[in-house]
Amino acid sequence: MFAQTAKGFHIHPPSLPEGVDPNEWWQRLFVNEPENFTLRRYEEEQWDVMFFLQGRAEMILREARAGLPQKTMRLFIDGDEHRGPNNIAVVIPPGVAHAIRVEGSGDLIMVYGTSTSFKAEFEGRIASEVETASLPDSWQKFLG
């Protein structure tokens, strides 16, 4: 990602059994039967994995799965060339909204993988106007 750019909030959909209420499903998965991994539908979901090689990133994660408490995490992540405790890999499960912004004046290089083949319909955009924002009117007028 280039300096001063961002990827707006988006979310990958969780896999739910047909006809099952999301709240009840999450309650079963994470509260009632958290050790029953046979219930997990990993092969039907996209999980993202990111590791930062160069630059610095600001990442915001927001719990958005039905029935779970909404929590927000804001992380500042250093690329591998900045050795220290802020060198991390991030794994993002489905149902967790996430956005990323390049922090600072340098470009960001990351390794970005997914657990499934890319599917455009799994790229649910929530607040991504930062990616398509027009120039401010005053700028347009000046450039006019």
Secondary structure, DSSP 8 states (H G I E B T S, - for coil): --TT-EEEEEE------TT--HHHHHHIIIII-TT-GGG--GGGS--EEEEEEESEEEEEEEE--TTS---EEEEEEE-TTS-STT--EEEE-TTEEEEEEE-SSS--EEEEEESS---GGG-EEEE-HHHH----HHHHHHH-
